[in-house]
């Protein structure tokens, strides 16, 4: 937390900002790669494997070093709960949503719902005050989400609404994850490391037994490498480290603004990489949601 009257050196501000922006770009690239992966034939389970297995392998060494028996003091029960909320199950819910709705829906609805449900849970579970600014931010987020819902009803149909609800559910999972981190006073980087390790030990064997790696093996080497690099590194390990550095250099309050950049970056990357042009409704909904973010994290 930044202390009143405390100044941050210009170099630290610059490095922290670069770290935060790059982390947001990595997360955004992960959304775009997931949409591309679904389009070319990967299943949500295939993408979840790429997203967490490679990250888990990279983080496994740290967990072994710091105490593997009780997951670095985290505990197996708590770790499994966190793995459901922020690991492969949560990711598969979101990836399934990309089967049903356009890129812009998922990249905006999920983080917006994470922020909205996070506000509610912080008030109910953590006893944080529901300030006027937070209420305005929450209502603004709802208004933006309603724009996406209206577009789904008007242009996609009931399955579009279902896709939106899947992303809303993924956002709820992430909000519960964040609330539990604060309740347990556990750092996000430590929890994500535990999620990665459990993904290697639990999800990967289950995936092998159920799917038999058939979905991955039928895809080309190039497409698999795209998912390994983007999902496993650029939107996996790298943003975790960079965002943690941004928090250290800028303070939690300033760093909290960077995830709000993810929806906009996702649309830009989606257009440049895949040629996906967002609709007018998606742009309007995104702008309203970003305004809501500003009220929420101020």
C-alpha positions as CSV (number, residue, x, y, z in Angstrom):
1,X,0.0,0.0,0.0
2,X,1.3,3.5,-0.8
3,X,1.8,5.6,2.3
4,X,0.6,9.3,2.4
5,X,3.3,11.6,1.3
6,X,5.5,8.8,0.1
7,X,7.0,9.4,-3.4
8,X,8.0,6.7,-5.8
9,X,11.2,7.2,-7.8
10,X,10.6,7.9,-11.4
11,X,12.6,4.9,-12.5
12,X,10.5,2.6,-10.3
13,X,7.3,4.1,-11.7
14,X,8.5,3.6,-15.2
15,X,9.6,0.0,-14.6
16,X,6.4,-0.8,-12.6
17,X,4.2,0.6,-15.3
18,X,6.0,-1.3,-18.0
19,X,5.6,-4.5,-16.0
20,X,1.9,-3.9,-15.4
21,X,1.2,-3.1,-19.0
22,X,3.1,-6.1,-20.3
23,X,1.3,-8.3,-17.8
24,X,-2.0,-7.0,-19.2
25,X,-0.9,-7.6,-22.7
26,X,0.0,-11.2,-21.8
27,X,-3.4,-11.9,-20.2
28,X,-5.1,-10.3,-23.3
29,X,-3.0,-12.5,-25.6
30,X,-4.2,-15.5,-23.7
31,X,-7.8,-14.7,-24.4
32,X,-7.1,-14.2,-28.1
33,X,-5.1,-17.5,-28.3
34,X,-8.0,-19.3,-26.6
35,X,-10.5,-18.0,-29.0
36,X,-8.2,-19.0,-31.9
37,X,-7.7,-22.4,-30.4
38,X,-11.4,-23.1,-30.1
39,X,-11.8,-21.9,-33.7
40,X,-9.2,-24.3,-35.1
41,X,-10.5,-27.4,-33.2
42,X,-9.0,-27.5,-29.7
43,X,-11.4,-28.5,-26.9
44,X,-11.6,-26.4,-23.7
45,X,-9.9,-29.3,-21.9
46,X,-7.0,-29.2,-24.4
47,X,-6.5,-25.5,-23.9
48,X,-6.7,-25.8,-20.1
49,X,-3.9,-28.4,-20.3
50,X,-1.7,-26.1,-22.3
51,X,-2.6,-23.2,-20.0
52,X,-1.7,-24.8,-16.7
53,X,0.6,-27.8,-17.4
54,X,3.6,-25.9,-18.7
55,X,3.1,-23.1,-16.1
56,X,2.9,-25.8,-13.4
57,X,6.1,-27.5,-14.6
58,X,8.0,-24.2,-14.4
59,X,6.7,-23.5,-10.9
60,X,7.1,-27.0,-9.6
61,X,10.8,-26.5,-8.8
62,X,9.9,-23.6,-6.5
63,X,7.4,-25.6,-4.6
64,X,9.8,-28.5,-4.2
65,X,12.4,-26.1,-2.8
66,X,10.1,-24.4,-0.4
67,X,8.2,-27.4,1.0
68,X,6.2,-29.7,-1.1
69,X,4.7,-31.8,1.6
70,X,2.1,-29.2,2.6
71,X,2.3,-27.1,-0.6
72,X,4.6,-24.4,1.0
73,X,2.3,-24.2,4.0
74,X,-0.7,-23.7,1.9
75,X,-2.3,-27.0,2.6
76,X,-3.7,-29.6,0.2
77,X,-7.4,-28.9,1.0
78,X,-7.1,-25.2,0.5
79,X,-4.9,-25.7,-2.6
80,X,-7.5,-28.0,-4.2
81,X,-10.2,-25.4,-3.6
82,X,-8.1,-22.7,-5.2
83,X,-7.3,-24.9,-8.1
84,X,-11.0,-25.2,-8.9
85,X,-11.5,-21.5,-8.6
86,X,-8.5,-20.3,-10.5
87,X,-7.2,-23.4,-12.3
88,X,-8.3,-25.8,-15.1
89,X,-12.0,-26.0,-14.1
90,X,-12.4,-22.2,-14.2
91,X,-10.5,-22.0,-17.4
92,X,-12.6,-24.7,-19.1
93,X,-15.8,-22.7,-18.2
94,X,-14.4,-19.7,-19.9
95,X,-13.0,-21.5,-22.9
96,X,-16.4,-23.2,-23.4
97,X,-17.9,-19.7,-23.6
98,X,-15.8,-18.9,-26.6
99,X,-17.6,-21.7,-28.5
100,X,-20.8,-19.7,-28.1
101,X,-20.0,-16.0,-28.2
102,X,-17.5,-13.6,-29.9
103,X,-14.1,-12.7,-28.5
104,X,-15.2,-9.3,-27.2
105,X,-17.8,-10.8,-24.9
106,X,-15.5,-13.1,-23.1
107,X,-12.6,-10.6,-22.8
108,X,-14.9,-8.0,-21.2
109,X,-17.6,-10.0,-19.3
110,X,-15.2,-12.2,-17.3
111,X,-13.0,-9.4,-15.8
112,X,-16.1,-7.2,-15.3
113,X,-17.9,-9.9,-13.4
114,X,-14.8,-10.6,-11.4
115,X,-14.7,-7.0,-10.3
116,X,-18.4,-6.8,-9.7
117,X,-18.7,-10.0,-7.7
118,X,-15.4,-9.0,-5.9
119,X,-17.1,-5.8,-4.7
120,X,-20.1,-7.8,-3.3
121,X,-17.9,-10.4,-1.7
122,X,-15.6,-7.8,-0.2
123,X,-18.6,-6.2,1.5
124,X,-20.4,-9.3,2.6
125,X,-17.4,-11.5,3.6
126,X,-14.6,-9.1,4.4
127,X,-16.7,-6.3,5.9
128,X,-15.4,-3.6,3.6
129,X,-17.6,-0.5,3.4
130,X,-19.9,-0.1,0.4
131,X,-18.8,3.5,-0.5
132,X,-20.7,5.6,-2.9
133,X,-17.8,5.4,-5.4
134,X,-17.9,1.6,-5.3
135,X,-21.7,1.5,-5.7
136,X,-21.5,3.8,-8.7
137,X,-18.7,1.6,-10.1
138,X,-20.8,-1.6,-9.6
139,X,-23.8,-0.1,-11.3
140,X,-21.7,1.1,-14.2
141,X,-20.3,-2.4,-14.6
142,X,-23.8,-3.8,-14.6
143,X,-24.8,-1.3,-17.3
144,X,-21.9,-2.4,-19.5
145,X,-22.7,-6.1,-19.0
146,X,-26.3,-5.4,-20.0
147,X,-25.1,-4.0,-23.3
148,X,-23.4,-7.4,-24.0
149,X,-26.4,-9.3,-22.9
150,X,-28.7,-7.3,-25.2
151,X,-26.4,-7.9,-28.1
152,X,-26.5,-11.7,-27.4
153,X,-30.3,-11.7,-27.3
154,X,-30.6,-9.6,-30.4
155,X,-27.9,-11.2,-32.7
156,X,-26.9,-14.6,-31.3
157,X,-29.9,-16.0,-29.4
158,X,-30.3,-18.1,-26.3
159,X,-27.0,-19.9,-26.7
160,X,-25.3,-16.5,-26.8
161,X,-26.8,-15.7,-23.4
162,X,-25.5,-19.1,-22.3
163,X,-22.0,-18.2,-23.4
164,X,-22.2,-14.8,-21.5
165,X,-23.3,-16.7,-18.4
166,X,-20.3,-19.0,-18.7
167,X,-18.0,-16.0,-18.7
168,X,-19.9,-14.5,-15.8
169,X,-19.5,-17.8,-13.9
170,X,-15.7,-17.8,-14.6
171,X,-15.6,-14.2,-13.3
172,X,-17.4,-15.3,-10.2
173,X,-14.9,-18.1,-9.6
174,X,-12.1,-15.6,-9.9
175,X,-13.8,-13.2,-7.5
176,X,-14.2,-15.9,-4.9
177,X,-10.5,-16.8,-5.4
178,X,-9.4,-13.2,-4.8
179,X,-11.6,-12.9,-1.8
180,X,-10.3,-16.1,-0.2
181,X,-6.7,-14.8,-0.8
182,X,-7.5,-11.7,1.2
183,X,-9.3,-13.7,3.8
184,X,-6.4,-16.2,4.2
185,X,-3.8,-13.3,3.8
186,X,-2.0,-15.3,1.1
187,X,-0.1,-13.7,-1.8
188,X,-1.5,-14.2,-5.3
189,X,1.8,-15.4,-6.7
190,X,2.1,-18.1,-4.0
191,X,-1.5,-19.3,-4.6
192,X,-1.0,-19.4,-8.4
193,X,2.2,-21.4,-7.9
194,X,0.2,-23.9,-5.9
195,X,-2.6,-24.0,-8.6
196,X,0.1,-24.7,-11.2
197,X,1.6,-27.6,-9.2
198,X,-1.7,-29.2,-8.5
199,X,-2.6,-28.9,-12.2
200,X,0.5,-31.0,-13.0
201,X,-0.2,-33.5,-10.3
202,X,-4.0,-33.8,-10.5
203,X,-5.4,-32.3,-13.7
204,X,-2.8,-33.6,-16.2
205,X,-3.3,-37.2,-15.2
206,X,-7.1,-36.9,-15.3
207,X,-6.8,-35.2,-18.7
208,X,-4.6,-38.1,-20.0
209,X,-7.1,-40.7,-18.7
210,X,-10.3,-39.0,-20.0
211,X,-9.1,-37.4,-23.2
212,X,-6.0,-39.5,-23.9
213,X,-4.3,-36.4,-25.5
214,X,-6.2,-37.2,-28.7
215,X,-7.3,-33.6,-29.1
216,X,-3.7,-32.3,-28.8
217,X,-2.2,-34.9,-31.0
218,X,-4.5,-34.4,-33.9
219,X,-3.5,-30.7,-34.1
220,X,-0.4,-29.5,-35.9
221,X,2.8,-28.9,-34.1
222,X,2.6,-25.2,-35.0
223,X,-0.9,-24.8,-33.4
224,X,0.3,-26.6,-30.3
225,X,3.4,-24.5,-30.0
226,X,1.2,-21.3,-30.3
227,X,-0.8,-22.5,-27.3
228,X,2.3,-23.6,-25.3
229,X,4.0,-20.3,-25.8
230,X,1.0,-18.0,-25.4
231,X,-1.1,-19.9,-22.8
232,X,1.7,-21.4,-20.9
233,X,4.2,-18.6,-20.9
234,X,3.0,-15.2,-22.2
235,X,-0.4,-15.4,-20.3
236,X,0.8,-17.9,-17.6
237,X,4.1,-17.6,-15.8
238,X,5.3,-14.2,-17.2
239,X,2.3,-12.0,-16.2
240,X,2.4,-13.5,-12.7
241,X,5.9,-12.3,-12.2
242,X,5.4,-9.0,-13.9
243,X,2.2,-8.1,-12.1
244,X,3.9,-9.0,-8.8
245,X,6.7,-6.6,-9.7
246,X,4.3,-3.9,-10.5
247,X,2.6,-4.3,-7.1
248,X,6.0,-4.0,-5.4
249,X,7.2,-1.0,-7.4
250,X,3.9,0.9,-7.6
251,X,1.8,-0.3,-4.7
252,X,-1.3,-2.4,-4.8
253,X,-3.6,0.5,-5.4
254,X,-1.9,1.7,-8.6
255,X,-1.2,-1.8,-9.9
256,X,-4.9,-2.7,-9.5
257,X,-5.7,-0.5,-12.6
258,X,-3.7,-2.7,-15.0
259,X,-6.2,-5.6,-15.3
260,X,-8.7,-3.0,-16.6
261,X,-6.5,-2.8,-19.7
262,X,-7.1,-6.4,-20.6
263,X,-10.4,-6.1,-22.4
264,X,-9.2,-3.3,-24.7
265,X,-5.8,-5.0,-25.4
266,X,-7.7,-8.2,-26.2
267,X,-9.8,-6.5,-28.9
268,X,-6.7,-4.8,-30.4
269,X,-4.7,-8.1,-30.4
270,X,-7.8,-10.0,-31.7
271,X,-8.1,-7.5,-34.6
272,X,-4.3,-7.5,-35.4
273,X,-3.8,-11.3,-35.1
274,X,-7.1,-12.8,-36.1
275,X,-8.9,-9.9,-38.0
276,X,-11.7,-9.9,-35.5
277,X,-13.6,-6.6,-35.7
278,X,-15.7,-5.8,-32.6
279,X,-19.2,-4.7,-33.1
280,X,-20.4,-1.2,-32.1
281,X,-22.3,-2.7,-29.2
282,X,-19.1,-4.4,-27.9
283,X,-17.2,-1.2,-28.1
284,X,-19.9,0.7,-26.2
285,X,-20.1,-2.0,-23.6
286,X,-16.3,-2.1,-23.2
287,X,-16.2,1.7,-22.7
288,X,-18.9,1.6,-20.0
289,X,-17.1,-1.3,-18.3
290,X,-13.8,0.5,-18.3
291,X,-15.5,3.5,-16.7
292,X,-16.9,1.2,-14.1
293,X,-13.4,-0.3,-13.5
294,X,-12.1,3.2,-12.8
295,X,-14.7,3.8,-10.1
296,X,-14.1,0.4,-8.5
297,X,-10.3,0.6,-8.3
298,X,-10.0,4.3,-7.4
